[in-house]
Amino acid sequence: MVDKELLDILCCPETKQNVALLDEESVKAINKKIKDGELKNRGGEAVKDTVDGALLREDRKYFYPIREDIPIMLIDEAIEFTVHT
């Protein structure tokens, strides 16, 4: 997973808020929504690839996917985090 030292320096590229790793249960729920074709990223594209993890923005509005242990910290790749995740 993401190195602890890297996690300590990462922040949202848009708001500069801190980010934190999402729990495994939320990641499973996100991957189910991806498989069901229910998620779009901020760029408006359907999210097709499941995630290995996710970094949730401090305000809990968006998360950044982690794939192959690499956080994708691009604003257009952020995905809205819903309470129902």
C-alpha positions, 0 to 999 in steps of 0.5 A: 500500500502507500508508504506512510511517509508519502501519505504524510506529505500528500494533499489534495491538489485542488484544496490542499486539504489532507488526505487519509486512507479509506478503510477496506470496507469502503474500498470494497463498496467503491469497487462494487459501484465501479463494476456496476458502472455507477461512478464517474470521475470529476472529468465526467468519464465513467470509472472502469478500473477498480481501485486497490485503495483510496485517499479521502479528502479531509472534507470527505467530498472526494477521494483519489484512487490508488492503483498498483500502489500509486495514488492518482492525485489528479483533480479530474481523476477524483471521484465523489465520495458519497455517504452510501459508499 
